[in-house]
Amino acid sequence: MSNFQLLNPEEHKNLRVIVEHGADLGDAVRVVQTFPFEFRSVQGHFPIFLQKTPDTGEFQCVALLGFEEGENLFLNEQGWASSYIPLMIQRQPFLIGFQANPESDEKKPVVTIDMDNPKVSSDQGERLFLEHGGQSEYLKAAIARLEYIHQGHLHGTEFAKHIVDLGLVEAFTLDVTLENGSANQLLGFYTINEDALKQLTGDQFAALNEKGYLQPLFMILASHSCIGDLARLKGEKLSKQS
Amino acid sequence: MRKNIRKIVVVGGGTAGWLTAGLLASRFDRSEQEVSVTLVESPDVPIIGVGEGTWPSMRTTLQTIGVSESDFFNQCDASFKQGSKFVGWESGGDDYYYHPFSLPEGYSEVNLADHWQIHKDKVSFANAVGVQSLMCERGLAPKQITTPEYAFNLNYGYHLDAGKFASFLSAHCIDKLGVEHVLANVGKVSNDEDGYITQLDCDTGEVIIGDFFIDCTGFHAKLIEGHFGIEKIQLSDVLFNDSALAVQVPHPEESSAIESCTLGTAQSSGWIWDIALPTRRGVGYVHSSDFISEDAASEELYQYLVKSGCAVQRHEFSPRKISFSPNKRKTFWVNNCVAIGLSAGFVEPLEASALVMVETAAKFVREHLPSNKGALSPIARRYNAMMNRHWREIVDFLKLHYVLTKRTEEYWQAHLQPSGIPDSLRENLELWKIATPWLLDTPHIDALFPAASYQYVLYGMHHDTRLEPEWLVPEQKKQADILFQQNIEKARGLSTALPTNRDLLKKVRQYGFQSI
């Protein structure tokens, strides 16, 4: 469970955050949300798909990290095994919250922290606040990351809506057979329909390009070469277990 | 005379008119502009607008005419309908049963009604053969927000605001499908020497020339009766409800559950429909004026509302009265004119057969209207035969709801009079004393009500079928036991996966369904 609190220098004065990664630090997740802004970094390591948000049905982009629930194949004893770590993993244990503004309908973004996240500590990791007040460099970077994520979320939702409306998105089932013969089937994922992409008119391509959607679109396709890497990692994990 | 059919004219702008216009206009390629659809509507005649329940077929209809389901939900104040729940029909107490839209599990392979008989003291028929009745009882929706539009976990139709639905369809037909809209009262109807309608003269001075005419003028029956003089066949010896008192009331509380079944609660001299929309309920007492006065019926309706938690004041309670005579046309399609909707006939709102008959009729015209008038008469003959059969099916199936009652009021006893029971139904009832309804009881592929519907009503009303256990096929018994077990597991899974009907409707308003 999570227990989000509004971050404040009084109450959280002595709080620290562990910056390492591990299954026991809450990083054992099979999928993580990703944003077109970071596709360039993500696509070389993880396959990118679209998935529906259970709560709203809206599409979001996700990076696939494993094949089973709670399986992150990029975690090992040393920590995280790839050179890039998705923003939504890096952001832990912080999250943007929204505070109602009594004077207007707009909700104000605020920084919250999940006090039940295993990365939150009193004696290990990076300090959030300096001894004599003020934010630590670590916290400043974390807040900048949250702002980036907030923009990325809005942009990503628009991106997904645009390509769904263009008929470029289709459901698919990923069947992966590993070297040991075990079959893994992934349901509920969507990807780009390449045939539909080829059918787009010049104007539609121009519109995609103008919005900055063309590059991420092709990066999704390029990222699929990582499915093989993921299967290899899974194979290695299985052979270690046996 | 011009032989080609190029201009289709729909007369009447209620739900029937716009649905028909939409189904026809969406069939033709708009860019070709070869065939046009015109709808002429009187600015003075209000729509009847109490048809607020649909069958699952409406999903296909809306999809066919190219409507976004999310827009439909939000603009028509629509909700999910998963079937009907009948209360008090058997004994007048708290007895109830469901007629859900989902067929029994494994319906194409095994008749679960046979194998349910030995379990009938432990579990209701609907709960044993499927999960939908249980999900309705728990207030759950038939799908999730992540389910694409028109797709489902459990089969569904809609509850909707009939007035808003007609406006929504009209805007869609005019803006998206290119239907030409004329606001005028139709006066003189002219025909050629063969009796084919050629033109309509409007009170605005406008003259509408056409090749094919559809009478959607409701009870006015402007063309089929007014012009062609086709008589009505009375059905009141079988189904004798002739009046309804209707009201719209708010939900008791803002968080009240929104029922996803049409509630049909038996009363002393008829039954009360209760249809829940996201913002209000539509409630009405269908009754027979031969058995109850308007005042007494109004009092029963009032008591029902109070009992259901509605804060309504007696002194300001004035339901709208609707009178009708249960009948159908002798013929529905004459020359180049077909009557669709109330102009074709109406019996009563039980089982919401009105809109599905409009869909069935319009779909037939959409698929079979020939390009040349010379081919109209064989098509008309087939259409009339099909519609007559559908009306027989409706009359039989609706009557079935009444003839299994143990209620003692005069009205209910009158339903048991042998003279009012059609021979076809009587014969089936004899058969169903020793056999359960099955595929050959409804042999037409396009039957309105499948054998499953008869099963839901018969066994919901605790009809006794004396099936001999030795008569069951052993392999099928095994298969049935597996299906019964699977239903229990499916119910468990769906109970946690499905949101409440109210929660899902709120999300549809906020986010809409995805198209994929």
Chai-1 contact restraints between the chains, C-beta under 6 A:
chainA,res_idxA,chainB,res_idxB,connection_type,confidence,min_distance_angstrom,max_distance_angstrom,comment,restraint_id
A,K52,B,T146,contact,1.0,0.0,6.0,A-B,restraint_1
A,T56,B,Y511,contact,1.0,0.0,6.0,A-B,restraint_2
A,G57,B,I145,contact,1.0,0.0,6.0,A-B,restraint_3
A,G57,B,T146,contact,1.0,0.0,6.0,A-B,restraint_4
A,G57,B,Y511,contact,1.0,0.0,6.0,A-B,restraint_5
A,G57,B,Q514,contact,1.0,0.0,6.0,A-B,restraint_6
A,E58,B,Y511,contact,1.0,0.0,6.0,A-B,restraint_7
